[in-house]
C-alpha cells in the first residue's frame, strides 16, 4: 500500500472510532487497526510518524492555550477541554503502536512537550500580540474549534472542527 493511502487510512481511524456505537464496536475497531499496524514494518513506521505528528500538534495547542490564557481570551475550562481533546486524538493513535514503541514514544512526547513549553515561554504577551491572537478567523477561533462547539471564521462561515491553529 502506498504511503499516501496508508496515511489516509490511519487518519480515518479516529473517524471510525468516533462512529463506534458501543464499547464493543470501539474495541473491535481498535483491534482491527492494531492488526493492520502490526502487519508490516512500514505500517508500524507510518503509525509512529502519525503519532509523532499528533504529539507535535498537541504540544503546539497546549502552548497556544497558555498564550490565550495569558491574553485573557480563553477560559480555564475551554483551555482544559482543548488540551484534553488534542491529547485524546494522540492517545488513540498511540494505543495502536506496537508495544516496543510505546515506551519510546512516551519519552519522545514528554521531551517534546517540556522542550517546547520551556523554549516558547514568552512571558506576558504585548497588547498587540493578544489582538493579533484574537483577530477574527485567527488563532483563537481555530483553537476554539477543539472545544467541539461551532466557531465562525467570519459572519456566516463556520470553521471546520478541530482546525489546525
C-alpha positions as CSV (number, residue, x, y, z in Angstrom):
1,X,0.0,0.0,0.0
2,X,1.4,3.4,-0.9
3,X,2.4,5.9,1.8
4,X,-0.4,8.4,1.0
5,X,-3.1,5.7,1.0
6,X,-1.8,4.4,4.4
7,X,-1.7,7.9,5.8
8,X,-5.3,8.4,4.7
9,X,-6.4,5.1,6.3
10,X,-4.6,6.0,9.6
11,X,-6.2,9.4,9.6
12,X,-9.6,7.9,9.1
13,X,-9.1,5.7,12.2
14,X,-10.3,8.4,14.6
15,X,-13.4,8.9,12.4
16,X,-14.2,5.2,12.7
17,X,-13.7,5.3,16.5
18,X,-15.9,8.4,16.8
19,X,-18.7,6.5,14.9
20,X,-18.4,3.4,17.1
21,X,-21.8,2.9,18.8
22,X,-20.7,0.8,21.7
23,X,-17.6,-0.1,23.7
24,X,-17.6,-3.4,21.9
25,X,-17.6,-1.6,18.5
26,X,-14.7,0.6,19.7
27,X,-12.7,-2.4,20.9
28,X,-13.3,-4.2,17.6
29,X,-12.2,-1.2,15.5
30,X,-9.1,-0.7,17.7
31,X,-8.2,-4.4,17.3
32,X,-8.5,-4.2,13.6
33,X,-6.3,-1.1,13.4
34,X,-3.7,-2.8,15.7
35,X,-3.7,-5.8,13.3
36,X,-3.2,-3.5,10.4
37,X,-0.3,-1.7,12.1
38,X,1.3,-5.0,13.1
39,X,1.0,-6.4,9.5
40,X,4.2,-4.8,8.4
41,X,7.2,-2.7,9.5
42,X,6.0,0.0,7.0
43,X,2.6,0.2,8.7
44,X,4.2,0.5,12.1
45,X,6.5,3.2,10.9
46,X,3.6,5.1,9.4
47,X,1.7,4.9,12.6
48,X,4.7,6.1,14.6
49,X,5.1,9.0,12.2
50,X,1.4,9.9,12.6
51,X,1.6,9.7,16.4
52,X,4.7,12.0,16.4
53,X,2.8,14.5,14.2
54,X,-0.1,14.4,16.6
55,X,2.2,14.9,19.5
56,X,3.7,18.0,17.9
57,X,0.2,19.3,17.3
58,X,-0.9,18.6,20.9
59,X,2.2,20.4,22.2
60,X,1.5,23.4,19.9
61,X,-2.1,23.5,21.0
62,X,-1.0,23.4,24.7
63,X,1.4,26.3,24.1
64,X,-1.3,28.3,22.3
65,X,-3.7,27.7,25.2
66,X,-1.2,29.2,27.5
67,X,-0.9,32.3,25.3
68,X,-4.8,32.5,25.1
69,X,-5.0,32.4,28.9
70,X,-2.3,35.0,29.4
71,X,-4.1,37.2,26.9
72,X,-7.3,36.6,28.9
73,X,-9.1,35.5,25.7
74,X,-9.6,31.8,26.8
75,X,-11.3,30.5,29.9
76,X,-9.6,27.8,32.0
77,X,-12.5,25.4,31.2
78,X,-12.1,25.9,27.5
79,X,-8.3,25.6,27.8
80,X,-8.6,22.3,29.6
81,X,-11.1,20.9,27.1
82,X,-8.9,21.9,24.2
83,X,-5.8,20.3,25.6
84,X,-7.8,17.1,26.6
85,X,-9.2,16.8,23.1
86,X,-5.8,17.2,21.4
87,X,-4.3,14.6,23.8
88,X,-7.2,12.2,23.2
89,X,-6.5,12.2,19.5
90,X,-2.9,11.5,20.1
91,X,-3.6,8.8,22.8
92,X,-5.9,6.9,20.4
93,X,-3.2,6.7,17.7
94,X,-0.6,5.9,20.4
95,X,-2.6,3.0,21.6
96,X,-2.2,1.4,18.1
97,X,1.6,1.4,18.3
98,X,3.3,-1.9,18.8
99,X,4.3,-2.5,22.5
100,X,8.0,-2.0,21.8
101,X,7.3,1.6,20.5
102,X,5.0,2.6,23.4
103,X,7.7,3.4,26.0
104,X,9.9,5.1,23.4
105,X,7.0,7.3,22.3
106,X,6.2,8.3,25.9
107,X,9.8,9.6,26.3
108,X,9.6,11.4,22.9
109,X,6.3,13.1,23.8
110,X,7.5,14.3,27.3
111,X,10.7,15.6,25.9
112,X,8.9,17.4,23.1
113,X,6.4,18.9,25.5
114,X,9.0,20.1,28.0
115,X,11.3,21.5,25.4
116,X,8.5,23.3,23.5
117,X,7.0,24.8,26.6
118,X,10.3,26.0,28.0
119,X,11.7,27.3,24.7
120,X,8.4,29.1,23.8
121,X,7.8,30.7,27.2
122,X,7.2,34.3,26.1
123,X,6.2,35.8,29.4
124,X,3.3,38.2,29.3
125,X,2.3,38.9,25.7
126,X,2.1,42.5,24.5
127,X,-1.4,44.0,23.8
128,X,-0.8,43.9,20.0
129,X,0.2,40.2,20.2
130,X,-3.1,39.5,22.0
131,X,-5.1,41.4,19.5
132,X,-3.4,39.5,16.7
133,X,-4.1,36.2,18.5
134,X,-7.8,37.1,18.8
135,X,-8.5,38.6,15.4
136,X,-11.5,37.2,13.5
137,X,-10.6,33.9,11.8
138,X,-7.2,33.8,13.6
139,X,-5.5,31.6,16.1
140,X,-8.1,31.9,18.8
141,X,-11.0,30.8,16.6
142,X,-9.0,27.9,15.3
143,X,-8.1,26.9,18.8
144,X,-11.7,27.1,20.0
145,X,-12.7,24.6,17.3
146,X,-11.1,22.0,19.5
147,X,-13.8,22.5,22.1
148,X,-16.4,20.8,19.9
149,X,-18.5,23.9,19.7
150,X,-19.1,25.6,16.3
151,X,-16.9,28.6,15.7
152,X,-17.2,31.2,12.9
153,X,-14.3,32.3,10.9
154,X,-16.3,35.3,9.7
155,X,-20.1,36.0,9.8
156,X,-21.9,33.1,8.3
157,X,-18.7,31.0,7.7
158,X,-18.3,28.1,10.1
159,X,-14.8,26.8,10.8
160,X,-14.0,23.2,10.3
161,X,-14.0,21.1,13.6
162,X,-10.5,20.8,15.1
163,X,-8.9,23.2,12.7
164,X,-5.1,23.3,13.0
165,X,-4.1,26.6,14.5
